[in-house]
């Protein structure tokens, strides 16, 4: 089953700068062959359910290996059975409706 996920992993107890942890998670997601889109408060991920959630687990493992004693993660996940839908499809739908308003 294809899934779209919005992922935000926050290491706790490592200081205020988190970019080095984000870099390592992005490497994990890329190595897993997943389609991603980084944004200011997380990453959108597109792929097969098992692949996506296995990569999220690997991200947690990597961040712990880097010394984070705790992690809090927010995950929003969406699936469809009526048709295939990509991240771009969702964005394009909103943009076309906005264009129609002008």
N, CA, C and O of each residue as an XYZ file, in Angstrom:
408
protein
N       0.849     -1.174      0.000
C       0.000      0.000      0.000
C       0.892      1.234      0.000
O       1.820      1.337      0.803
N       0.613      2.162     -0.894
C       1.346      3.424     -0.949
C       0.876      4.332      0.174
O      -0.312      4.373      0.493
N       1.816      5.062      0.773
C       1.487      5.967      1.870
C       2.227      7.285      1.683
O       3.359      7.319      1.201
N       1.567      8.363      2.071
C       2.197      9.677      2.166
C       2.319      9.986      3.650
O       1.341      9.889      4.391
N       3.518     10.357      4.085
C       3.784     10.601      5.503
C       4.405     11.971      5.670
O       5.247     12.386      4.873
N       3.986     12.669      6.711
C       4.657     13.884      7.151
C       5.365     13.513      8.440
O       4.718     13.170      9.429
N       6.695     13.579      8.439
C       7.512     13.107      9.548
C       8.277     14.257     10.181
O       8.880     15.079      9.492
N       8.241     14.298     11.512
C       9.036     15.270     12.264
C       9.662     14.535     13.443
O       8.970     14.162     14.390
N      10.972     14.332     13.380
C      11.720     13.660     14.438
C      12.495     14.723     15.210
O      13.243     15.502     14.619
N      12.316     14.753     16.531
C      12.984     15.743     17.367
C      13.786     15.034     18.453
O      13.213     14.466     19.382
N      15.119     15.068     18.334
C      15.950     14.517     19.403
C      15.849     15.408     20.645
O      15.795     16.633     20.539
N      15.826     14.789     21.796
C      15.735     15.538     23.057
C      17.023     15.308     23.850
O      17.543     14.194     23.913
N      17.522     16.389     24.451
C      18.717     16.290     25.276
C      20.007     16.447     24.497
O      21.066     15.999     24.938
N      19.918     17.098     23.310
C      21.108     17.238     22.460
C      21.430     18.697     22.139
O      22.297     18.961     21.306
N      20.761     19.635     22.773
C      20.983     21.044     22.474
C      19.937     21.586     21.527
O      18.929     20.938     21.247
N      20.195     22.792     21.035
C      19.182     23.469     20.223
C      19.316     23.255     18.724
O      18.313     23.304     18.012
N      20.505     23.022     18.231
C      20.680     22.810     16.796
C      20.453     21.337     16.464
O      21.108     20.456     17.022
N      19.524     21.083     15.553
C      19.157     19.710     15.207
C      19.520     19.336     13.778
O      19.250     18.213     13.351
N      20.123     20.248     13.035
C      20.348     20.013     11.608
C      21.203     18.779     11.325
O      20.968     18.097     10.328
N      22.186     18.473     12.170
C      23.019     17.297     11.881
C      22.207     16.001     11.981
O      22.507     15.027     11.290
N      21.192     15.987     12.830
C      20.316     14.813     12.949
C      19.389     14.707     11.736
O      19.115     13.614     11.239
N      18.918     15.855     11.276
C      18.058     15.899     10.096
C      18.827     15.399      8.876
O      18.294     14.637      8.069
N      20.075     15.829      8.745
C      20.915     15.380      7.633
C      21.013     13.859      7.619
O      20.867     13.235      6.568
N      21.258     13.263      8.780
C      21.407     11.806      8.837
C      20.101     11.088      8.511
O      20.114     10.044      7.859
N      18.979     11.636      8.959
C      17.686     11.034      8.617
C      17.410     11.160      7.126
O      16.892     10.225      6.515
N      17.743     12.291      6.534
C      17.550     12.459      5.092
C      18.386     11.437      4.328
O      17.938     10.909      3.310
N      19.602     11.150      4.809
C      20.450     10.135      4.174
C      19.790      8.761      4.249
O      19.814      8.004      3.279
N      19.202      8.442      5.399
C      18.510      7.156      5.571
C      17.350      7.048      4.584
O      17.194      6.024      3.919
N      16.547      8.088      4.488
C      15.377      8.075      3.606
C      15.792      7.960      2.139
O      15.160      7.239      1.367
N      16.845      8.666      1.760
C      17.348      8.599      0.386
C      17.891      7.206      0.079
O      17.611      6.646     -0.981
N      18.663      6.649      1.005
C      19.230      5.305      0.813
C      18.131      4.253      0.683
O      18.319      3.228      0.027
N      16.981      4.511      1.314
C      15.852      3.581      1.232
C      15.107      3.708     -0.095
O      14.195      2.930     -0.376
N      15.495      4.692     -0.912
C      14.867      4.871     -2.212
C      13.507      5.538     -2.152
O      12.702      5.406     -3.074
N      13.249      6.259     -1.060
C      11.951      6.905     -0.881
C      11.953      8.301     -1.485
O      12.983      8.975     -1.518
N      10.811      8.718     -1.953
C      10.628     10.066     -2.469
C      10.375     10.974     -1.271
O       9.494     10.699     -0.458
N      11.151     12.065     -1.158
C      11.011     12.955     -0.009
C      10.928     14.409     -0.451
O      11.333     14.782     -1.551
N      10.385     15.208      0.456
C      10.362     16.655      0.275
C      10.565     17.286      1.643
O       9.672     17.266      2.490
N      11.746     17.845      1.847
C      12.090     18.485      3.113
C      11.348     19.815      3.224
O      11.274     20.572      2.255
N      10.805     20.096      4.394
C      10.211     21.409      4.639
C      10.703     21.916      5.985
O      11.467     21.220      6.653
N      10.296     23.086      6.397
C      10.907     23.735      7.557
C      10.650     23.035      8.887
O      11.400     23.248      9.839
N       9.624     22.214      8.978
C       9.345     21.514     10.232
C       9.202     20.012     10.044
O       8.480     19.359     10.797
N       9.887     19.457      9.041
C       9.821     18.014      8.852
C      10.092     17.624      7.418
O      10.653     18.392      6.637
N       9.685     16.415      7.091
C       9.895     15.852      5.760
C       8.648     15.099      5.329
O       8.101     14.298      6.088
N       8.200     15.359      4.102
C       7.150     14.547      3.503
C       7.821     13.361      2.828
O       8.858     13.505      2.180
N       7.220     12.187      2.987
C       7.765     10.958      2.433
C       6.668     10.241      1.662
O       5.512     10.205      2.086
N       7.047      9.668      0.522
C       6.114      8.900     -0.283
C       6.738      7.553     -0.601
O       7.898      7.481     -1.008
N       5.970      6.483     -0.416
C       6.469      5.158     -0.747
C       5.558      4.069     -0.244
O       4.456      4.329      0.240
N       6.035      2.835     -0.365
C       5.286      1.694      0.147
C       5.323      1.704      1.678
O       6.350      2.013      2.283
N       4.202      1.366      2.284
C       4.024      1.419      3.741
C       5.204      0.795      4.493
O       5.818      1.450      5.335
N       5.515     -0.446      4.196
C       6.568     -1.147      4.933
C       7.925     -0.485      4.755
O       8.707     -0.416      5.703
N       8.215      0.000      3.560
C       9.487      0.671      3.294
C       9.591      1.982      4.068
O      10.632      2.287      4.650
N       8.509      2.753      4.068
C       8.502      4.042      4.756
C       8.696      3.848      6.262
O       9.525      4.518      6.878
N       7.933      2.938      6.843
C       8.023      2.778      8.294
C       9.310      2.075      8.731
O       9.780      2.287      9.849
N       9.880      1.245      7.861
C      11.199      0.664      8.156
C      12.260      1.764      8.161
O      13.166      1.750      8.994
N      12.150      2.710      7.238
C      13.106      3.821      7.181
C      12.955      4.748      8.384
O      13.948      5.258      8.904
N      11.722      4.967      8.825
C      11.506      5.791     10.026
C      12.163      5.127     11.233
O      12.771      5.804     12.062
N      12.042      3.814     11.332
C      12.711      3.086     12.415
C      14.226      3.270     12.321
O      14.894      3.482     13.333
N      14.766      3.188     11.099
C      16.205      3.380     10.912
C      16.629      4.794     11.304
O      17.712      4.991     11.856
N      15.777      5.771     11.020
C      16.071      7.151     11.438
C      16.184      7.224     12.960
O      17.113      7.835     13.488
N      15.240      6.604     13.659
C      15.300      6.593     15.122
C      16.589      5.940     15.603
O      17.268      6.461     16.488
N      16.919      4.794     15.011
C      18.132      4.092     15.425
C      19.369      4.956     15.194
O      20.254      5.011     16.048
N      19.438      5.627     14.054
C      20.581      6.481     13.729
C      20.701      7.643     14.702
O      21.795      7.940     15.182
N      19.588      8.301     14.996
C      19.612      9.451     15.902
C      20.035      9.011     17.309
O      20.780      9.725     17.980
N      19.568      7.853     17.756
C      20.024      7.332     19.053
C      21.520      7.021     19.012
O      22.238      7.319     19.966
N      22.003      6.418     17.902
C      23.435      6.135     17.754
C      24.267      7.405     17.827
O      25.415      7.378     18.269
N      23.691      8.510     17.395
C      24.397      9.795     17.415
C      24.423     10.415     18.808
O      25.022     11.472     19.006
N      23.785      9.771     19.763
C      23.865     10.250     21.147
C      22.601     10.832     21.727
O      22.605     11.266     22.879
N      21.520     10.858     20.975
C      20.267     11.399     21.516
C      19.656     10.370     22.468
O      19.338      9.256     22.052
N      19.489     10.736     23.744
C      18.923      9.786     24.688
C      17.415      9.597     24.520
O      16.866      8.554     24.878
N      16.752     10.620     23.972
C      15.303     10.565     23.763
C      14.959     11.167     22.411
O      15.678     12.016     21.884
N      13.842     10.706     21.864
C      13.334     11.243     20.598
C      11.819     11.340     20.713
O      11.159     10.427     21.211
N      11.289     12.444     20.251
C       9.843     12.544     20.092
C       9.568     12.705     18.599
O      10.230     13.481     17.911
N       8.590     11.964     18.117
C       8.296     11.961     16.687
C       6.813     12.192     16.444
O       5.952     11.622     17.116
N       6.544     13.037     15.472
C       5.178     13.254     15.011
C       5.071     12.686     13.603
O       5.865     13.015     12.722
N       4.073     11.827     13.407
C       3.849     11.219     12.103
C       2.389     11.428     11.706
O       1.471     11.092     12.454
N       2.198     11.989     10.516
C       0.869     12.020      9.908
C       0.960     11.147      8.678
O       1.856     11.329      7.854
N       0.047     10.202      8.540
C       0.089      9.275      7.413
C      -1.257      9.248      6.707
O      -2.314      9.283      7.338
N      -1.192      9.185      5.382
C      -2.417      9.111      4.594
C      -2.292      8.059      3.507
O      -1.258      7.942      2.850
N      -3.365      7.293      3.329
C      -3.424      6.290      2.265
C      -4.729      6.454      1.505
O      -5.699      7.017      2.013
N      -4.733      5.951      0.275
C      -5.942      5.945     -0.548
C      -6.070      4.592     -1.203
O      -5.071      3.956     -1.538
N      -7.297      4.155     -1.385
C      -7.527      2.909     -2.116
C      -8.262      3.166     -3.429
O      -8.351      2.275     -4.274
N      -8.790      4.382     -3.606
C      -9.563      4.673     -4.813
C      -8.693      5.061     -6.003
O      -9.125      4.935     -7.149
N      -7.459      5.538     -5.744
C      -6.540      5.890     -6.830
C      -5.158      6.148     -6.247
O      -4.993      6.323     -5.039
N      -4.169      6.168     -7.136
C      -2.819      6.535     -6.723
C      -2.735      8.048     -6.677
O      -3.233      8.734     -7.570
N      -2.098      8.568     -5.627
C      -1.939     10.008     -5.502
C      -0.548     10.300     -4.959
O      -0.131      9.725     -3.953
N       0.164     11.197     -5.631
C       1.501     11.574     -5.209
C       1.452     12.876     -4.412
O       0.418     13.541     -4.336
N       2.592     13.219     -3.823
C       2.691     14.496     -3.119
C       2.400     15.642     -4.078
O       1.703     16.597     -3.732
N       2.945     15.534     -5.292
C       2.746     16.593     -6.283
C       1.285     16.719     -6.692
O       0.794     17.825     -6.918
N       0.584     15.579     -6.788
C      -0.836     15.625     -7.130
C      -1.615     16.471     -6.128
O      -2.461     17.279     -6.509
N      -1.323     16.278     -4.855
C      -2.045     17.017     -3.812
C      -1.760     18.513     -3.913
O      -2.669     19.335     -3.792
N      -0.507     18.857     -4.133
C      -0.124     20.268     -4.238
C      -0.710     20.888     -5.504
O      -1.239     21.999     -5.473
N      -0.611     20.167     -6.609
C      -1.146     20.679     -7.876
C      -2.648     20.928     -7.787
O      -3.150     21.884     -8.377
N      -3.365     20.086     -7.063
C      -4.802     20.258     -6.918
C      -5.124     21.584     -6.236
O      -6.015     22.313     -6.671
N      -4.405     21.885     -5.181
C      -4.626     23.147     -4.459
C      -4.229     24.339     -5.333
O      -4.950     25.335     -5.397
N      -3.083     24.231     -6.001
C      -2.618     25.343     -6.850
C      -3.610     25.636     -7.988
O      -3.835     26.798     -8.326
N      -4.196     24.595     -8.572
C      -5.143     24.839     -9.667
C      -6.408     25.517     -9.147
O      -6.991     26.359     -9.830
N      -6.826     25.153     -7.952
C      -8.002     25.796     -7.357
C      -7.697     27.254     -6.991
O      -8.554     28.125     -7.140
N      -6.480     27.516     -6.513
C      -6.080     28.897     -6.223
C      -6.054     29.729     -7.501
O      -6.514     30.870     -7.518
N      -5.520     29.155     -8.555
C      -5.455     29.876     -9.833
C      -6.845     30.200    -10.345
O      -7.050     31.252    -10.952
N      -7.797     29.321    -10.112
C      -9.178     29.541    -10.560
C      -9.843     30.687     -9.789
O     -10.801     31.293    -10.268
N      -9.330     30.972     -8.609
C      -9.901     32.055     -7.781
C      -9.447     33.430     -8.237
O     -10.076     34.429     -7.889
N      -8.363     33.506     -9.014
C      -7.851     34.819     -9.392
C      -8.399     35.328    -10.677
O      -8.045     36.426    -11.107
